Amino acid sequence: MKITQKQTIILSVVVFVAVIFFGLRSLGPQDSWECDNGSWVAHGKPSASKPAGSCVAAKTPVSDVACNTAVDCVCGAHKVKGICAWGNSGFISDAPSCADFCKAGSAQCVGGKCVVE
């Protein structure tokens, strides 16, 4: 049986895709402990023992004005927009240049959003 050039190309593409697929899968952590809903869960077969204590997955604020408590609401320079603003401390950094702007009020967390009073 003679293999044609077309069959060789198709077989080469299939092998190439398979190698890429399995190569990319092997780049991620295979055998490790991961934090899932506050508890450690084995991913694969980790050689290390389960980490001591509980784990807490860090929550990333969904917006620059999102909050859980009034402590989350701060005044300063917006890290992305570069303007003086009230909002979530993950998005706002302390900036002396915003001191006058920040004197205008205080923020409260109302309905999950930082609101200036």
C-alpha positions, 0 to 999 in steps of 0.5 A: 500500500502506497501512502499518498502525499495528501495522507502524509500531510493529514497524518502530520497535522493530526499528530501535530495537533495531538502533540500541542494539545497534550503539551499544553495540558502538561504545562499547568499544575498537575499534582497540587492542592487547590483552595476551593470554597475555603477548603483544600482539594487535591488536584491530581495526586500531590506528593506533598501533604495537605497544607495546614489550616484553612484556605481563603480564596481572595475575592477580587472586587467586581467593580471600582465601587463595589463594597462589602463594608464601609471600610472597603470605600476609600478616597484617592486616585483611581489606579486606572483612570488617574482621577480623584475618586471614591471607590473600592480600595482595590481600585483607589490608591492614596494620593496627596493630590486628592486631599481637597477632593476627599475632604468633600464627604465620607463614603458608606457602603450602601447596597454593595456600592460605595456612596459618598454622603 
